């Protein structure tokens, strides 16, 4: 499958689970997509492997400067710290809502669905997530499903780092259709 000509935005900050940030990024780049990283600041962000420091990566643009109309999809990695920090960032939540309102794919993995809760995008939907946030996702109106990947219209969700291949493939299929 080729994603040549598709532009994908990953939004993340410190504490992103390394495999959920770098994994989809590398797979999507390998499919020919252009992938950009937006973060709240310009400094390199520190990913984690579980709770230990992982690789760093420099953002391409600021969350405040990112525009949904310039991209075809949005990816939201997990890790506990990353979505917990981003869900208090008004520009991040507005960006997520803008992608969703435009009907563009919004893909969140592990703890990433916390951001979908904050953006109020899960009411009446099916979603997968890390077990410790299942109550939050359920309280936001979603039916929590224990599957590697759940696609509900333009929302793609997954449970954990092991789901990265299925998660990214589901996003790619949405973009290719």
C-alpha positions as CSV (number, residue, x, y, z in Angstrom):
1,X,0.0,0.0,0.0
2,X,1.3,3.5,-0.8
3,X,0.4,6.7,0.9
4,X,2.3,8.9,-1.5
5,X,0.9,12.4,-1.3
6,X,-0.7,11.9,2.1
7,X,0.4,14.3,4.9
8,X,0.1,12.9,8.5
9,X,0.5,14.9,11.7
10,X,1.7,13.2,14.9
11,X,1.0,15.3,18.0
12,X,3.1,14.5,21.0
13,X,5.1,15.8,23.9
14,X,7.5,14.5,26.5
15,X,6.5,11.1,27.9
16,X,5.2,9.6,24.6
17,X,5.6,5.9,24.5
18,X,8.6,5.5,22.2
19,X,7.2,2.6,20.1
20,X,3.8,4.4,19.7
21,X,5.5,7.5,18.4
22,X,8.4,6.1,16.4
23,X,6.6,3.0,15.2
24,X,3.7,4.6,13.3
25,X,6.0,7.3,12.1
26,X,8.5,4.9,10.5
27,X,5.7,2.7,9.0
28,X,3.9,5.6,7.5
29,X,7.1,7.1,6.1
30,X,7.9,3.7,4.6
31,X,4.5,3.8,2.9
32,X,5.5,7.1,1.2
33,X,3.5,9.5,3.5
34,X,4.9,12.8,4.6
35,X,4.9,12.7,8.4
36,X,5.3,15.8,10.6
37,X,5.5,16.1,14.4
38,X,3.8,18.8,16.3
39,X,4.6,19.5,20.0
40,X,3.8,22.3,22.5
41,X,7.4,23.6,22.3
42,X,10.4,23.6,20.0
43,X,12.8,21.6,22.2
44,X,13.3,17.9,21.4
45,X,10.7,15.7,23.1
46,X,11.8,12.8,25.3
47,X,10.0,9.6,24.6
48,X,9.8,6.8,27.1
49,X,10.0,3.0,27.1
50,X,7.4,2.3,29.7
51,X,8.7,4.8,32.3
52,X,12.4,4.9,31.4
53,X,13.9,7.5,29.1
54,X,13.9,6.6,25.4
55,X,14.8,8.3,22.2
56,X,14.3,12.0,21.6
57,X,13.0,13.7,18.5
58,X,12.7,17.3,17.4
59,X,9.3,18.6,16.5
60,X,8.7,20.0,13.0
61,X,6.1,22.6,14.2
62,X,4.3,23.9,17.2
63,X,0.8,22.5,18.2
64,X,-0.4,26.1,18.2
65,X,0.7,26.5,14.5
66,X,-0.6,23.2,13.2
67,X,-3.7,23.3,11.0
68,X,-6.0,20.3,10.3
69,X,-6.6,21.6,6.7
70,X,-2.9,21.0,5.9
71,X,-2.9,17.3,6.8
72,X,-4.9,14.2,6.0
73,X,-4.8,12.5,9.4
74,X,-3.7,12.9,13.0
75,X,-1.9,10.3,15.2
76,X,-2.0,10.5,19.0
77,X,0.6,8.3,20.7
78,X,0.2,7.1,24.2
79,X,2.4,6.9,27.2
80,X,1.0,8.1,30.5
81,X,2.7,11.5,30.6
82,X,2.1,12.6,27.0
83,X,-1.7,12.6,26.8
84,X,-2.1,13.7,30.4
85,X,0.0,16.8,29.5
86,X,-1.7,17.4,26.1
87,X,-5.2,17.2,27.4
88,X,-4.7,20.4,29.4
89,X,-3.4,22.2,26.3
90,X,-6.4,24.1,24.7
91,X,-4.7,24.3,21.3
92,X,-4.1,20.5,21.3
93,X,-7.7,19.8,22.0
94,X,-9.0,22.3,19.4
95,X,-6.6,20.7,16.8
96,X,-8.0,17.2,17.6
97,X,-11.6,18.6,17.3
98,X,-10.7,20.3,13.9
99,X,-9.5,17.0,12.4
100,X,-12.6,15.2,13.6
101,X,-14.9,17.9,12.4
102,X,-13.3,17.7,9.0
103,X,-14.0,13.9,9.0
104,X,-10.3,13.2,8.8
105,X,-8.8,10.1,10.5
106,X,-7.8,10.6,14.2
107,X,-5.8,7.7,15.5
108,X,-5.1,7.3,19.2
109,X,-3.2,4.4,20.9
110,X,-2.8,3.2,24.5
111,X,-3.4,6.2,26.8
112,X,-3.9,8.4,23.7
113,X,-7.7,8.0,23.8
114,X,-7.6,10.3,26.9
115,X,-7.2,13.1,24.4
116,X,-10.4,11.9,22.6
117,X,-12.2,11.9,25.9
118,X,-11.1,15.5,26.5
119,X,-12.2,16.5,23.0
120,X,-15.5,14.7,23.6
121,X,-15.2,12.5,20.5
122,X,-16.1,9.1,22.0
123,X,-19.8,9.4,22.9
124,X,-21.7,6.6,21.2
125,X,-18.5,5.1,19.6
126,X,-16.6,1.9,20.1
127,X,-13.0,2.3,21.3
128,X,-9.9,0.4,22.4
129,X,-7.5,1.7,25.1
130,X,-5.0,0.9,27.8
131,X,-6.9,-0.9,30.6
132,X,-6.3,1.8,33.3
133,X,-8.2,4.4,31.3
134,X,-11.1,2.2,30.3
135,X,-13.4,3.7,32.9
136,X,-12.6,7.2,31.6
137,X,-13.3,6.1,28.1
138,X,-16.6,4.4,29.1
139,X,-17.6,7.4,31.2
140,X,-17.1,9.6,28.1
141,X,-19.8,7.5,26.4
142,X,-17.8,4.9,24.5
143,X,-18.2,1.2,24.4
144,X,-14.7,-0.2,25.4
145,X,-13.6,-3.1,23.2
146,X,-10.6,-5.3,23.9
147,X,-9.3,-5.6,20.4
148,X,-5.9,-4.7,18.8
149,X,-7.6,-2.0,16.7
150,X,-11.1,-0.5,16.6
151,X,-12.2,1.7,13.7
152,X,-15.4,3.6,14.2
153,X,-15.9,5.9,11.3
154,X,-12.9,8.2,11.3
155,X,-11.7,7.3,14.8
156,X,-9.0,4.6,15.1
157,X,-8.0,3.3,18.6
158,X,-5.7,0.6,19.9
159,X,-4.7,-0.8,23.3
160,X,-1.0,-1.0,23.7
161,X,2.5,-0.9,22.0
162,X,2.1,-4.4,20.7
163,X,-0.9,-3.2,18.6
164,X,1.2,-0.6,16.6
165,X,1.3,-2.7,13.4
166,X,-2.5,-3.2,13.3
167,X,-3.1,0.3,14.4
168,X,-1.0,1.8,11.7
169,X,-2.4,-0.5,9.1
170,X,-5.9,0.5,10.0
171,X,-5.0,4.1,9.7
172,X,-3.3,3.5,6.3
173,X,-6.4,1.7,5.0
174,X,-8.6,4.7,6.0
175,X,-6.2,7.0,4.2
176,X,-6.1,4.9,1.1
177,X,-9.8,4.5,0.8
